[in-house]
Amino acid sequence: MITHLDFELSSICNAGCPVCPRRDGGTYNVFDQTYWSLNEVKRVMGGLVNDLKVFHVCGNFGDGMGNPDVVPICEWVLNENPDCYIHISTNGGIGNEDQYRRLGSMGVSITFGIDGYGKKNELYRINAKWDKVERNIRSFSSSVKDKKQVEIQFLLWDQTRDQIKKIYDFCHEITCDSLFLREPFTKGYYTKGYNMKGEYSHSLTYEPNELTKTLSSKKWGLTDLNEIHNLLSTLDLGQRDVVYETDVVEFNHNRGPYQQREPEYGEEERVRLDGINKQSCYSKNTLDPFDLSKDNFNLYITYDGLLMPCCMIPPEYSLSISTSKGDENPKQIEILNKVLGIGLDRFSLKERTIQEVFDTGVLHQFVYNDLINDTQFGFCKTVCGKCEVI
């Protein structure tokens, strides 16, 4: 009953976005710059490809379009299973126009993460050069079978909100099907940006208001874009200038192997977690996340060949197992202890298919059994952006 896969095809990326786990204080974290080849994808998927409803290409450490085999991989999936829906998330500044044209013509859907028109796009999508982004988007949009294949995602930073009108004008111009305005993840009040040399350049902030809550409440279709215009004219946008801090905290980059220890929650956090008894899970049952007695699994495959229940968990352990800074929070510690207790090799797809690893029950031992028994990770209860607590 594995019906949905989110496949991190690449850990290669052109950008240096401030909240990405690739970098810490402008310095690159320890991970391999690699990608899944077409032959490797065929091997691990095996006959599973015939049963898939959705093949999603996103990623934590990289952009799927950084994989030189991304087009042949999508072609293979559709040749084996013409009814499979393929979706790619990308910043649009990596890959070339021919790749985007080919993906559009075969019916692949793409969400382009852009956060400003022109140079303002780089306030968050650092090093995603607008000229290339625009050429790739236009190449894709001009070749699609259906305009529903094209979506723009925009993050509502205080410093980029003045770009919303330019972005929805752009959506009209390329006949984009929908505009997804999202609240951004932040790193405290100031989210610091660093150029590709690792030098501090600026900070971004996000303070929600009535407008941002309304704008991020749904995906806006082409027929809704005039409503956005009306909202912008009647509600306070709250746009702010770019922040330049005089006091930038230096990061501690001394790392070593993770040392298992007990998570120490504060009293307030423990009371909060104890009050959460049940939650939905898109990984366990993506068709009805509230019914965890049924199985319609939506699984995640990491760039380094591990089978995981979702995209949210891998960053919480992957940078710490061998290169820990010793400052992991209690929620991370719970995950790290469980991963090491089970054994990282049990999640490995290096010599096994997705189905073979899944059939060992490792994901049930890791996450699903605890979800069913209401003893899930504190991380699952409070952090996951897809699921809801009950």
Secondary structure, DSSP 4 states (H G I P E B T S, - for coil): -EEEEEE--B---S---TT-TTEETTEEPS----B--HHHHHHHHGGGGGG-SEEEE--SSS-GGG-TTHHHHHHHHHHH-TT-EEEEEE-SSSS-HHHHHHHHHTT-EEEEE--SSGGGGGGTSTT--HHHHHHHHHHHHHH-SSGGGEEEEEE--TTTGGGHHHHHHHHHHHT-SEEEEEPPP-SSSSEEEE-TTS-EEEEE-----HHHHHHTTSEEEGGGHHHHHHHHHHS-----PPB--S-PPPP----B----------HHHHHHHHT---B--TTTBSS-TT-TTS-BEEEEE-TTSBEES-SSSHHHHHTTTTTB-S---HHHHHHHHHHHHH-GGGGB-SSS-HHHHHHTTHHIIIIIHHHHTT---HHHHHT-SS--B-
